[in-house]
């Protein structure tokens, strides 16, 4: 039996990379300043939008490094202004060139061209992500879509004496809510143990409010017994799996700006598990 927090982490990542449509991200390719996995981002652009990317490079005198730096600056500005969800859904305009940051499944059946673009999405899960340049603080898991972080997770294993409540407390006390990935990039943060899941879309120190992301158990709280593994295996086997996760990002997250211009001034409404499951 796997009893440590690290074992739990390895188990989740192993499932996602073997069955969930992910590859494992590399910690050193993450840039804490921009809050992006630059390696995955530019690999996605080069493989999915070669013509557009070549055109951008031409506008920078054919200098690839200069084009990357300029586009990164543009992307960071748009992410800070509009938020991750809007940028993923609608892309950015740079020098009058429309650059997509993700391809989602259309409502109708996939044509070969659309299927090829959808398949170009690069979903990665990174373990022990060093999220600050000035400290050794690490996140247990971070989920990325084409280099853009969309979720973080802190994991606990009750067999070591720690539970989901300790994961919540870690976010409240040890995670700076103004940090780039935690405060401006990732859409949702999960506290996960082998029995229960909770989530929040906004870190605010001790005032951080978590909501249950459990399935329910016989009309009550928690999760039912899973004869094949952990009670919370539905997180990585169902919710985080490539197709449903991309669909959730495309359809089921609402940003209520209440007339304000910046996403960070609004409220990100992430569906509870029973809401997502019902739809």
N, C-alpha and C positions, 0 to 999 in steps of 0.2 A: 504493500500500500504506500502511495506517495504521501508523505506526512509534512513536508516543509513547504514554506511559501514559494521557494524557488522551484520545487517540483511542480507545484500548482501552475506557476507561470510557464514552465516548459511544456506542460501538458496542453495548455490552451494554445500556445504558439504552434506546437506540433500539429494540433488538429487543424488550425486555420491554414497552415502552409501545406498540409497533406490533402485536406478535403474542402477547405473553405474558400479557395480561390485567391489566397494571399501569397506573397513572398515575404521573407523576413527582412526587415529593414536593417540598415547599418547605422549604428549610433553616430559614428564620426561624420556621416554625410549630412547630419542635421545641423542647421545653423541657428543657434539660440537667439541671435540678434533679429533676424527676419522671421524666425519661428517657422522655417520651412525646411524640408528635405530637398536640398537643391539638386542633388544627383538624380533623384526620382523625377523631380519636376522637369528638368531639361531633357531627360531621356524620353519622357512622355511627349513633350513638344516635338522632339526630333522625329519620333516614330509615328505620331498621329497627324501632325500638321507640317510636314516637311516643306511644302511650298511656302506657307505663311512664314515659317521660321527662317527660311532662306531669304525671303524678301526683307524681313526685319534686319538680317545680317547685312544685306546689301545697303540698306539705309544707314548702317553704321560703318560703311567703308569696307565691308567684308571681314571686319574684326569680330571674331566670335566672342572673345572675352568682353569686349566693349558692349556688344549686343546683349549678352547675358546680364551684365551689370545694370544696363539701362532698363531692360525688361523687368529685372528683379525689383528695381526701385519703383517702377510703375505698378507692378503687382502688389507690392507691400502697401503702397498708397491706397490702392483700390480695396484691399482687404481691410485696412484700418478704417476706411470710409464707409464701406458697404457691408463688410462682414463676410465670413467664409462661405456661408450657404448661398448668398446672392452671387458671389464670384463663381462658385462651382456651377451654379445653374445657368448663369448668363455670360460668363467669360469676361474678358476685358478688351478694350480697344486701345491699341498702341500704334501711333503713327498711322491712324486710319485703317489698321489691320485688326480684324476680329480674331482674337486668340481664345480658343475654348480651353477650359481647365478641367472639364469632365464631359463624358458622353453618356447620356442616360438612355434607357430603353424607351422607345416611343409607345404610345397606346396601341398602335396597330402592330401587326407582325413585322419582324425584322427583315429588311431587305439585305442582300449580301453586303452592300456597302455600309449600311448602318450597323450591321452585325460586326463587321470588321473594326469599325470605329469604337463600338462598345467594348469589344475585346481588347482594345488598346489601353483601356483604363488600367492603371497600376495601383493595386491595393497592397499596402505593406503594413506589417505589424512589427514594431520595434520594441525590444526588451530593454529595460534599464536605461531609458533615455535620459541623458544628461541635459536637462532643460534650461540650465542657466550657465552662462559662460564664466561667472565669477564664483561658483560654488560647485560642490560635488553632488548636489542633490539630484536624485534620479527618480523618474516615474517608472513604475513596474511595467506598464504597457502604454503604447501610443499607437493609434490607428490613423493611417494616412490614406488619402486618395490623391494620386498623382503628385505627391510631395506636399500636399496641404493637410495639416493635422485636423482631424475631425472629432476625435475622442481620446480621452486618457482614462486609465483605470489603475486603481490601487487594489492589490490583491491581498487577502489574508486567509490563513488556513486555521480553522478552529482547533485542529489537532496540535497546533503550536501554542494554543492559549489566546489567540487573537481572532477577532471576528470582524464582521462588516462595520461594527461600531468603531473599531480601531482605525479602519480605513477612512471612515468619515472624519474622525478626529485628526488623522494625518493631513487630510485636505484642509481642515480648519486651522490647524496650528503650524504646519510645516510647509505649506504651499503658498507662496506669495501671489495674491490675486491680481497683482499688476504685472506679473511676468507675461511675456509675449504669448507663449503658447497657451498658458493657463487662462489669461485674461482677455486675449484678443483673437486667438486662432481656433482652438478646439471648441466645438459646439456643445459638447456634453462631457461630463466627468462621472465615471462609474466607481462606486465602492462595491467590491465583490468578494464574497467568500464562497465556500463550497455549499452553503445553505441558502444565502440571501443576496439580493442585489439592491442597491439604492443608486440614485442619480441626482445630479444637479446641473443646471446650465449656467450658474453664476457663482463663482467663488467670492466670498466676502468675509474671510477670516472666521471669527467665532459666530458670526451671523449667517454663515452659509446654511441654506435650507436644503435638505435632501428629501426626495420623495421615493417611496418604494418602487422598484421595478421588478416585482415578483409576479408570478403567475397566479397566485392564490392557491389555497389548499383546502378543498372540500368546503368552499364557502367562507373560509377564514383567511388569515394572513399567512404569508410564507410561501413555500413551494412544495409540491407533492414529492413523495419519494420517487426517485428515478432508478429503476431496476438495472439500468445499464451504466450508471455513473453518478456524478455529482448532481444534486438537486438543481444547481445553477447551470448545468451544461447547455441549456437552451440559449444562453447568452451567446456563446461562440458557435454553437451548432445551428442556430436558427437566426438570431437577430443580427450577429456580425457577419454571417456568411455573405459572400460577395453579392449575389443578386438581390436578396432582401435588404441588405444594408444600403446598397446604391439606390434602391427603390425608396427606402425610408428617407434618405437624404434628399431625393428629388421631390417627394410628394408630401411627406407627413410632418415636416418641421415648419413651424410658422414663426415669423419674426414680427412681433407687434411693436411697431415703432411709435405708435400713438402720435403721429404727426411730426415726429422728429427725424432728422436726416441721417443720424449715425446709428448703426446697428447696436453699438455698445450702449446707447442711450435708451434702447428699447428692451423688450423682453423676448427671449427665445423660448418658444413653447415646444417642448419635446414630448412626443406621445408617451403615456404610460404603457406598460406592456399589454394590459387588457384592451386599451384603445387601439394599439397597433395590431394586435391579434384579431380583434373584431373586424377591422377594416380589411 
